[in-house]
């Protein structure tokens, strides 16, 4: 085993081509900068893990965006929504999401992801189908609360799993692509809503269409970790070698000390992320503006289709930001730069210009913010690579804090009774993107001065001094294998670590 791992390390460190074509290929998909064995392994990860994650998240947002599209397409009248009941409906989902996020993410440490994630998906699939039978807003309140509770693990859980398997030059692209499927799902929701309205006139029955798709990603996510067709011995060796190269610490278990150490230093991640999540919601009110504006008022098809152009912009921004971030190694620089367009967009909307074309510019600039939150989570995975528990706690806490605030903030910032002209809405979200930019700078300062940096340097020094001891090296291999197998549950790593070469 040790001999095979040494061979894998040598293969990974071998010099690669530095031609212009090679550099371009590395930026686009980074495979040219790897050995043939490593390329095959990463392709298997992309097919088995990334593809399933993207399909599941696509369907999640197909469901989530359906509520906004259905409300603008006739559900308000069909179910007799009054006053701010639409805000209450959105809040019920968010409250369930907040309650479920942190414990759901912690479950990823104790329970196999291939069991936990699809189990949640199958249950909320059934509940989404039940939404089509709702006769009043109160019924939807209860259903959306439980759906939010079950959906809560999908995003932070998969971000955590992706962070276990992909390296610094790979992670941002994968995380942002995973995030971008939310935009694709929202686009398709708009198209389907328009089609259902045109063909049947029963907008809220869209749940029947997308719910037929929901079980399949959930079932596909239950990958057999002992499939010989998926991971061979050299793949498992490569996974261990990659984890050692990036200093990815194995799982040690959640303890009081782990919580204390994480929250005493990395609480600052939550501040800019909260600002991002609440500020990002500003583009979601574009369809309400269209529904109230004479050129598009009453045209359900255009009200649903026009905002999808913003999601297309979001996808393009996601690809550009992630390519540059992984290709250059810039993380915080991209996050700061990415916060500028939505800052400008919200400033434009806060003035509520008379020209509709200017309003379009403001709304579409806001769509470009989508990928910067995903890049922050990829960055957190890298900064906290020396502790699997710290990564899980930080990612879970970020999402919990963000959606805890988002559960009530939209009711104050964007009350439905003021639509489409909000007295404070876009002024507040403009300030929030300013907080985002400043918050990134605070994290940079903490990373350079916080105790966790000293612990990380000490751990690396200890590993270097023990590297010459063969027994300690083998023990480290076993621990790494166990940690990878326990966290991501994608291969026979624990068993492979005990086999003899």
Secondary structure, 3 states (H helix, E strand, C coil): CHHHHHHHHHHHHCCCCCCHHHHHHHHHHCHHHCCHHHHHHHHHHHHHHHHHHHHHHHHHHHHHHHHHHHHHHHHHHHCCCCCCHHHHHHHHHHHHHHHHHHHHHHHHHHCCHHHHHHHHHHHHHHHHHHHCCCCCHHHHHHHHHHHHHHHHHHHHHHHHHHHHHCCCCCHHHHHHHHHHHHHHHHHHHHHHHHHHHHHCCCHHHHHHHHHHHHHHHHHHCCCCCCCCCCCCHHHHHHHHHHHHHCCCCCCCCCCHHHHHHHHHHHCHHHHHHHHHHHHHHHHHHHHHHHHHCCCCCCCHHHHHHCCHHHHHHHHHHHHHHHHHHHHHCCCHHHHHHHHHHHHHHHHHHHHCCCCHHHHHHHHHHHHCCHHHHHHHHHHHHHHCCCCHHHHHHHHHHHHHHHHHHHHHHHHHHCCHHHCCCCCCHHHHHHHHHHHHHHHHHHHHHHHHHCHHHHHHHHHHHHHHHHCCCHHHHHHHHHHHHHHHHHHHCCCCHHHHHCCCC
